[in-house]
Amino acid sequence: MTGLEKVTGKIIADAEADARVILERAEAECEAIKAKYAAETEAEIEKLTDECDRECQALIIRARSSAAMAKRNAILEARAKLIDDAYAAAEKQIRNMNGEQYLELLCKMLRTSLKNQLEAEAESLRLYGEDISPALYEVVMNPRDRDSYGEKLLTAYRAGYGARVSPAALAKLCLAPDAAPIDGGIILRCGPVEANCSLSMLMAANRRETEARVSRILFGDAN
């Protein structure tokens, strides 16, 4: 082997050794990069899995909450319907009263409204020395009741409750010349003041006072 061949052989050997070192280094770096990305991917997968679990749990909680609210609303609507039906049945029973029963109810309405008015007049006179009594105490009814019960009501009231009212006040009690678009009952007109004792007004007032008790009777609680 000549000297040139030796030199050339050494250069080639050194180049091959350098190439092997570079290649090994590159392979090691590739493995490190692969390991790094594999770790990052695994961490990302775990992160995404945790986020997915949290979102699923939140979704389940919201679904359960919505279901519970829907159930509660359905129960409340059903209860409200039953309470409405109970008051509707009571109102129907009142409207289906026979003539004597209905006349007695009208007498009681008139007694209460006139009593309240006379007490207010007496209180005004006592406290302020002001006489606020009107010229007339007019009983206003709907057209049907006015024709059927108007005069009967005044006669029955005077016979049953009139003894508790002063003759002066009783003399001013009369049937109003006009009618009112009410569903039943009366309106006591005392000058500019009116006491509304219509059936719808009384049923609404009665419901405000008794609905909690009716709920307890129907459902065993106050809800």
C-alpha positions as CSV (number, residue, x, y, z in Angstrom):
1,M,0.0,0.0,0.0
2,T,1.5,3.3,-1.0
3,G,1.6,6.4,1.3
4,L,-1.2,8.0,-0.7
5,E,-3.4,5.0,-0.2
6,K,-2.7,5.1,3.5
7,V,-3.5,8.7,3.8
8,T,-6.7,8.3,1.8
9,G,-7.7,5.3,3.8
10,K,-7.2,7.2,7.1
11,I,-9.3,10.1,5.8
12,I,-12.1,7.8,4.7
13,A,-11.9,5.9,8.1
14,D,-12.0,9.2,10.0
15,A,-14.9,10.4,7.9
16,E,-16.8,7.2,8.5
17,A,-16.1,7.4,12.3
18,D,-17.3,11.0,12.3
19,A,-20.3,10.1,10.3
20,R,-21.1,7.3,12.8
21,V,-20.8,9.7,15.7
22,I,-23.0,12.3,14.0
23,L,-25.5,9.6,13.1
24,E,-25.5,8.2,16.6
25,R,-25.9,11.7,18.0
26,A,-28.7,12.4,15.6
27,E,-30.4,9.1,16.5
28,A,-30.1,9.9,20.2
29,E,-31.5,13.4,19.7
30,C,-34.4,11.9,17.7
31,E,-35.1,9.4,20.5
32,A,-35.1,12.3,23.0
33,I,-37.4,14.3,20.8
34,K,-39.7,11.4,20.4
35,A,-39.7,10.8,24.2
36,K,-40.4,14.4,24.8
37,Y,-43.3,14.6,22.4
38,A,-44.6,11.3,23.7
39,A,-44.6,12.7,27.3
40,E,-46.2,15.9,26.1
41,T,-48.9,14.0,24.2
42,E,-49.6,11.8,27.2
43,A,-49.9,14.9,29.5
44,E,-52.2,16.5,26.9
45,I,-54.3,13.4,26.7
46,E,-54.6,13.3,30.5
47,K,-55.5,17.0,30.5
48,L,-58.1,16.6,27.9
49,T,-59.5,13.6,29.7
50,D,-59.7,15.5,32.9
51,E,-61.4,18.4,31.2
52,C,-63.9,16.0,29.5
53,D,-64.6,14.4,32.9
54,R,-65.3,17.8,34.5
55,E,-67.5,18.9,31.6
56,C,-69.4,15.6,31.8
57,Q,-69.9,16.0,35.5
58,A,-71.1,19.6,35.1
59,L,-73.4,18.5,32.4
60,I,-74.9,15.8,34.6
61,I,-75.3,18.2,37.5
62,R,-77.1,20.7,35.2
63,A,-79.3,18.0,33.8
64,R,-80.2,16.8,37.3
65,S,-80.9,20.4,38.4
66,S,-83.1,21.0,35.3
67,A,-84.9,17.7,35.9
68,A,-85.5,18.6,39.5
69,M,-86.7,22.1,38.6
70,A,-89.0,20.7,35.9
71,K,-90.4,18.2,38.4
72,R,-90.9,21.0,41.0
73,N,-92.6,23.2,38.4
74,A,-94.9,20.3,37.3
75,I,-95.9,19.7,40.9
76,L,-96.5,23.4,41.6
77,E,-98.6,23.7,38.4
78,A,-100.6,20.6,39.4
79,R,-101.2,22.0,42.9
80,A,-102.2,25.4,41.5
81,K,-104.7,23.7,39.2
82,L,-106.2,21.7,42.1
83,I,-106.5,24.9,44.2
84,D,-108.0,26.8,41.3
85,D,-110.5,23.9,40.9
86,A,-111.4,24.0,44.6
87,Y,-112.2,27.7,44.4
88,A,-114.0,27.3,41.1
89,A,-116.2,24.6,42.7
90,A,-116.9,26.9,45.7
91,E,-117.8,29.8,43.4
92,K,-120.0,27.5,41.3
93,Q,-121.8,26.4,44.5
94,I,-122.5,30.0,45.5
95,R,-123.8,30.8,42.0
96,N,-126.1,27.7,42.2
97,M,-127.7,28.8,45.4
98,N,-131.4,28.7,45.5
99,G,-133.3,32.0,45.7
100,E,-133.6,32.1,49.5
101,Q,-130.0,31.3,50.1
102,Y,-128.8,33.9,47.6
103,L,-131.1,36.5,49.1
104,E,-129.6,35.7,52.6
105,L,-126.1,36.1,51.2
106,L,-127.0,39.5,49.7
107,C,-128.5,40.6,53.0
108,K,-125.2,39.7,54.8
109,M,-123.2,41.6,52.1
110,L,-125.4,44.7,52.6
111,R,-125.2,44.4,56.4
112,T,-121.4,44.2,56.4
113,S,-120.9,47.0,53.9
114,L,-123.4,49.4,55.5
115,K,-122.0,48.7,59.0
116,N,-118.5,49.5,57.9
117,Q,-119.8,52.7,56.3
118,L,-121.7,53.8,59.4
119,E,-118.7,53.1,61.6
120,A,-116.5,55.2,59.3
121,E,-118.9,58.1,59.5
122,A,-119.1,57.9,63.3
123,E,-115.3,57.8,63.6
124,S,-115.0,60.8,61.3
125,L,-117.5,62.7,63.4
126,R,-115.8,61.8,66.6
127,L,-112.2,62.5,65.6
128,Y,-112.7,65.5,63.3
129,G,-116.2,66.7,63.9
130,E,-116.9,66.1,60.2
131,D,-120.1,64.6,59.0
132,I,-119.3,62.5,55.9
133,S,-122.6,60.7,55.6
134,P,-124.0,60.7,52.1
135,A,-127.5,61.8,51.0
136,L,-128.3,58.2,50.0
137,Y,-127.0,54.6,50.6
138,E,-127.6,53.2,47.1
139,V,-127.5,49.4,46.5
140,V,-126.2,48.7,43.0
141,M,-126.6,45.3,41.4
142,N,-126.3,43.7,38.0
143,P,-129.4,43.9,35.8
144,R,-130.6,40.3,36.5
145,D,-130.2,40.5,40.2
146,R,-131.7,44.0,40.4
147,D,-134.9,42.7,38.7
148,S,-135.1,39.5,40.7
149,Y,-133.8,40.5,44.1
150,G,-133.6,44.3,44.4
151,E,-136.8,45.1,46.3
152,K,-136.7,41.7,48.1
153,L,-133.2,42.5,49.4
154,L,-134.3,45.9,50.9
155,T,-137.4,44.4,52.4
156,A,-135.5,41.4,53.9
157,Y,-132.7,43.6,55.2
158,R,-135.1,46.0,56.9
159,A,-136.9,43.1,58.5
160,G,-133.8,41.2,59.6
161,Y,-131.0,43.7,60.2
162,G,-132.8,47.1,60.1
163,A,-133.4,47.2,63.9
164,R,-129.6,47.6,64.4
165,V,-129.4,50.7,62.1
166,S,-130.7,54.1,63.0
167,P,-134.0,55.2,61.4
168,A,-132.2,58.1,59.7
169,A,-129.7,55.9,58.0
170,L,-132.3,53.3,57.2
171,A,-134.4,56.0,55.5
172,K,-131.6,56.8,53.1
173,L,-131.1,53.1,52.0
174,C,-132.5,52.6,48.5
175,L,-132.0,50.6,45.3
176,A,-129.8,52.5,42.8
177,P,-131.5,53.6,39.6
178,D,-128.7,52.1,37.6
179,A,-127.1,48.7,37.3
180,A,-123.5,47.6,37.4
181,P,-121.6,45.0,35.2
182,I,-120.8,42.7,38.1
183,D,-121.1,39.0,38.2
184,G,-123.3,39.0,41.4
185,G,-123.4,40.5,44.8
186,I,-123.8,44.2,45.4
187,I,-122.0,47.5,45.4
188,L,-123.0,49.9,48.2
189,R,-122.7,53.5,46.8
190,C,-122.3,56.1,49.5
191,G,-121.9,59.4,47.6
192,P,-118.5,59.3,46.0
193,V,-117.5,56.2,47.9
194,E,-118.3,52.7,46.8
195,A,-118.0,49.4,48.7
196,N,-117.5,46.6,46.2
197,C,-119.1,43.4,47.5
198,S,-119.4,41.7,44.1
199,L,-119.0,37.9,44.0
200,S,-115.7,38.1,42.1
201,M,-114.3,40.7,44.6
202,L,-115.3,38.7,47.6
203,M,-114.0,35.4,46.1
204,A,-110.6,37.1,45.4
205,A,-110.4,38.5,49.0
206,N,-111.5,35.2,50.4
207,R,-108.8,33.4,48.4
208,R,-106.1,35.7,49.7
209,E,-107.1,34.9,53.3
210,T,-107.7,31.2,52.9
211,E,-105.4,29.8,50.2
212,A,-102.7,28.7,52.6
213,R,-105.2,26.8,54.7
214,V,-106.8,25.2,51.6
215,S,-103.3,24.1,50.5
216,R,-102.7,22.5,53.9
217,I,-106.0,20.7,53.6
218,L,-105.3,19.5,50.0
219,F,-101.6,18.6,50.4
220,G,-100.8,18.4,54.1
221,D,-98.5,21.5,54.0
222,A,-98.5,25.2,53.2
223,N,-96.8,25.0,49.8
